[in-house]
Amino acid sequence: MVYRVNRDPIIDNDRVLRVDRMRVGSFSQLSNSHMQGTTSGYTSGGNNVIDKFPLSSDANATDVGDLTLSRNALASQSSSSNGYSSGGFAPSIPGQTNVIDKFPFSSDGNASDVGDLTNAFNRVVGQSSTTHGYVSGGFGPTSFPGSNIIQKFTYASDANATDVGDLTFGKYYGSGHSSLSNGYFAGGGSYQPTYITTIDKFPFASDANATNVGNIDRLSQDWNGGISSDLSGYMSDLRAPSGRKDITKFSFTVDGDTQSEVGDLSQSREEGAGQNSTASGYVSGGLASPPFSNTVNTIDKFPFSADADATDVGDLTRNIINMVGQQV
């Protein structure tokens, strides 16, 4: 028996599938849309303030809410509806905190405490899938000389994080990035040695340990954010060990030492926050360096479509360091 579609045979008498023509209504490229905003970029932490600035035009930020706890050296995540600020160092405690804060993108307002990390860590790094927020690494009294834990929490409900894997070794600070399929931890600090160059990658599709997939081209410790396009992770604010203003990138599509320098920030600094639109990367705030004594409020923007320097496109509501970024 022959099976036909519109008179064209698709299975012949020998039971062989024949595909002579294929018609598809349209093709669409998968996008890393959960990590790239179209409306607003947010900066949270460094204290308890949540700042928001537009991605559609160059403008200053406005203060739109507060975290539940003033803290720094925390991690950030972004779902399609909410921004998350996780862990960090809270001077009022004083010490590390395990709090996961959530604030809405749909309206300006304060954050609420919606869960706990598995441990109280600061100097943590954040990643985001379409369904979960991730926190990797960190530093605390129980994690000397650095945590190797990868933990995640769901966006679907308010809940605590769970331990889902390990980094290749214990580390903190570093640069957190998210592709459509994987989370990345680039650079960072450890006591063996103090500065590190490795790029770790772990999958979002299953709970698993990270693998070392490459190296950045210089020692880097101080960084609290990361920038992600569809195809690349971008790093800036490098301290290696003196301040730099380089913008560098590494590939999400090819594992290896794929880093390249693509431009400069408007000024040398470190410990700023990173945000992503569909077209550009942003670096906001930070510590002017050297001599590592002047905090800044500038918002820098650079394009994803071409390798180019960043431009100063606005200001945060205050000079601030050790905060993180979100976007919608």
N, C-alpha and C positions, 0 to 999 in steps of 0.2 A: 504494500500500500504506500502511496505517495502522499505526503502532507503538503498542502499548499497555502500560501498567503497571497491574496490578490493575484492568483494564477501562477505565481512564482514558486517552484518547488523548494521546500526548506528541508525535508527529509525524504531521500529517494528510496527506491526499492531495496537497496543494500543497507538501509538504516544509517546512511551517512548524512550528517548535517551539512547543508549547503547554505552559505551566506554569500550571495553575489552582490547584494546591495544593502546598505544600512542607512536609514534616515533618522536623524535626530533633530528634534525641534530647536534646541539651542544647547550651547556649551556654556558652563560657568566655571571660573577658576575658584578653587577653594581659597578662602581668605582667612587670615588670622584676625578676624573682626572682633573677637572677644578681648583682644589686647590693643585695639586701635579705635580711638574715639572719633566722633564726628562733631560733637557738641561742646564738651567742656573737659578741661584738664583740672585735676585737683592736687593740692599739696596738703598733707596731714602729718602731724607730729612735729618734733623739735620742741614743741610745747603742746598745748591741747587744741590749737587752732586748725580749722579746716578752711583752706583758701580755694577759690574756684576762679578760673580764667577761661575765656572763650577760645575755641580752636578754629572757628570760622573767620576770625579777624584778630589783628594784633592789638592787645589791650591789657590793662592792669587787672590784677586779681581782686576779688572781694572776699571778705570774711563771711562765710555762710553757715558756720556751726562750730561745735567743739567736740573733741573726743571725750570719752568718759574719764580719762586719766591723762594728765600731762606726761609725755614720755618722748624719748628719742631712741635712735638706733633700733628701729622697729622694721617690720616687713609690711608690704602692701600687696593687695590683690584687687582685681576688678571683675565683677560679673556684669551682665547686661543691665542690671537694675541697681546695684549697690557697690560702694567702695568699702574695702575692709582694711583695717590697720591692726597688725597682730604682734604680740610680744613687745619687747623693748625694755629700756631702762627708765624707771619712774622715780625721779628724785624725791617725791613725797613719801615713798614707801619706807626707806630708800632701797632700791635693788631692782632685780629683774621682775617682770610681770609676765603672766601667761594669758592675759586678757585678749580676746578677739573682739574688736569693735566693728560695727557695721553702720554705715550712713547711707541715706537714699540719694539716688541721682535725680529722681523725679521732682524733688522739692528741696529747698534749702532747710537744713535742720541739724540738730545734734546727733551724734552717734549713740548707739545703744550697745551694751555688753551682751553678746550673743553666744559666747562659748569660751572655752579655755584650750590653750595648747597643751601638749602632753607634758611639757616642762616649762618653767619660767626661764626664758632666754632673752638676751639682748644681742645686738649686732647680727640679727637674723636676716635672711634673704627670702624674698617672696617670688612666687610664680603663680600663673593663673591658667587653668584650662577652661573650657566652656561650662563645666559643671562643678568644678572644685577649686578651692584656693589651696596653695601649697606654701609651707614654710620649711626652709632647709638651713642646716647649719646652726650656728649661734654660739654664744658664750655665756657662761654662768658658773656659779659655784660648784655645780655638779657636772660640768662639761669641760673641765680643763684638760687639754689645751684647746678645746673647740669641739663642738658637737658634730657628729656625722649623721644625725637623724633627719630623715625626710618625713614630714607629717602633712596630712591634708584634712580639710573639712569641707562639707558639702554646702552649696549655695541654696539647695532646695528647701532646707529647714535650718533653724538655729540649733547648732550642735557643737560638741567638742571635737577637737582634732584627734586623729589616730595616727600611729606610727606605721608608715607604709614602705619604708626602705631606708637605705643608707647611702650617703655620699661615699666617694672613694677613700676619704679620710676626714677626720674632724677639722672643721674650718669655720670661719666667721667673716663678717663683712662680705666682701665680694659683690659681684654684679649679677642680679637675677633677671633672667630672660624667659620668654615663652613663645614657642612656635605653636602651630596648630596641633602638633602631636607630642611635643616634648617640653620639659622644663630644663633650664640650664643654670649652672652656678659657675661663673667665670672669675678667676683671680681670687682675691681674698687674703685672709691672714690665718696663720697657724703658728704655733711655737716650734714647728719642725718643718721648714724654717719659718721665720716670721712672715715673710712675704712669699706668695705662691703665684704660679702662672697657669695652673691647670684649668681646663674647661671640662666640667662634668655635665653629663646629659642623662635624664631619666624619663621614662615613658609616662604619658597620661593614661593610656589605654589599659594598663594593668599596674598593680602595685609591685614595684621591683627596685633593686638597687641601681644606683647611677654607675655609669662607665666613663672613663677618661677618654674624651674624643679629640683632644687637641690642647694647644697651649697658646696663651697670649704672648706677645713679644717682649713684655717687660714685667718686672715685679710690680704688683699692685695690691694694696691692702684696703685703703679707705674708700668705701663706696657703699651707699645705702639704697641704690635703685638700679634700674636697668631699662633699656629702651629696645623695643622690638618692632621690626617691620614684618612683612610677609616672609621675607627671605633671609633676614639677617638680624643678629643681635648687635647693638651699638653700646659702646662704653665711652665714658668721659670722666672728668673729675679725677684723673688718676694721680695717685701720690706714690712716687716710685724712686726714692723715698721723698724727693722734693716735688713741689707742685708742678703740674703740667696742665695744658689746656687742649691736648690732643683729643679728637674724636676718632675712634677706631671701630671697626666692625669685623664680625666673623660670620661665616655662613651657617645657616640652618640646614641647607640641602646637602652639604658635603662635610663629612667629619674630617678633622685634621687641623693643622696649623694654618688656618685660612684668614688670619687677621690681617687687616691693612688699615693704614691711616688715611682718613678721608676728609679731614678738615680740622679746624680749630674752634674752640669756644671763643666768645667775645673777650674773656679774661681767664687767667689761670685760677682754678678753684677746685675744691673737693667737697665731698659729703653733701651734695645737692640731691634733689629729687628728679626722677625721670618720668616723662609722660610720652604717649604716642598718639598721633592722629593717623589717619589713613595715608597722609602725604608727608608728614614731618615728625621729627623727634624733638623733644623739649627737655631742657635742663633748667631747673628753677632753684634759686637760693644757693646756699653753700658757704664755704669758708674760703675767702680769698687767700691765695697762696703763691709764693711765700709772702709774708712770714707767718702764715697761719694764725692771724690775729684779728682779721676783719671779716665779719659776716656780711653777706650781700643779699639783696632782694631781687636781683634781675632774673628775668625769664628769657632764656636763649632758645632759638628755634633753628633747625637745620633740615634740609630736604632729604627724603629717601631716594628720590628719582635720580639724583646726581651727587657726586662727591663734592662738597662745598663747605665753606666756613659757616658757623652759626651767626645769627644776628640777634641783637638785644631787641625784643619786641614788647616788653612790658615789665611790670614790677609786682612782686608779692606785696601783701599788706604790711610786711615787716621783714627785717633782716633775720635770717634763720638758717640753722644747719641741722644735720642729722634727722631729716624728715624723709618722707616717701611720697610717691606720686600714684595717682589713679586717673582713669579717663572713662568717658562714656560717649 
